[in-house]
Amino acid sequence: MSGYRIPEIAKQYTEHDMIQQHMDLPDFPEFRTRLLYAFLPKAETSNTSGELYTLVATLLQMGMDTHDLVSVSNDNKEKKAARNRQLKVLAGDLYSARFYQILSDVGQIDMIAKLSAAICEVNRLKVSLYMKMKGLKLKSEEYIELLVQLKMHLFNCFEAMIDEKYRRSWSEILELVTRCEVLLQELYKQESIDDYRDCWGFWYIIQHGSRDERKCVQMDEIDYTKLRVIVHKYNLLSRIREMLESTLQALLSRVNEIDSEILKSELIHICEPFQRIVTKPLACEEI
């Protein structure tokens, strides 16, 4: 994408020797970041530039994502584990503080307030998701919907800065791109499982499986032989792949309605990784 250099700029704020040595960074929010940069006007002034706002959104999202890496349980009292947990909290705080610093330096106080309110709403959505997961009161469709809302909410805050002509397109395309991103991540989770409760397949089985199947996926020590049989029975990989393909088709259809050839070209470029996945032969449904 022409002029897009957010990952390189973000490194100036996210790379720290201690953080890189002791913990893994969360995934860079590449799809949403590229999308926001594509839609924002490339203003001349530094305090209202699309690059500045995209950088701010990136740092804030990485801060929240880093906090999400902190384990819910604090049972592990080992010194190394405790230090890692503390470092994740501090790293998340550091990235979040960068957004305050950048916007304060250019006098964007109103935007600080707006993004701070967005953080509160994202945290509320996270608590709602966590409580439903804890009570096993979550449907598989709702799991996807909540993840999409969590990932896109912050980026929606920049709608007023987008050309009014494209605001409706922005909102719809942001939702579809985020949904594709969520489904792509769920596809990877399903193919290689560390904690089966942290994936769409778990909630699908809880919702549609038999009593024995639900019991199997809830056990602390999962019988992966039985789990393979269940995954194959419900064609879980194929189901996620079909949802991704359907969402991608809706996304491409919406992108093709854009009347700017430059913007359309950038959006098609963003869609290319999703296209490669849906055209790739599906591996066997194994874990």
Secondary structure as UniProt FT lines:
FT   TURN            2..3
FT   HELIX           6..14
FT   HELIX           17..22
FT   HELIX           30..39
FT   HELIX           46..48
FT   HELIX           50..68
FT   HELIX           79..105
FT   TURN            106..107
FT   HELIX           109..134
FT   TURN            135..136
FT   HELIX           140..156
FT   TURN            157..158
FT   HELIX           159..161
FT   HELIX           164..166
FT   HELIX           167..191
FT   TURN            196..197
FT   HELIX           200..208
FT   HELIX           211..218
FT   HELIX           224..233
FT   TURN            234..235
FT   HELIX           236..255
FT   TURN            256..257
FT   HELIX           261..278
//
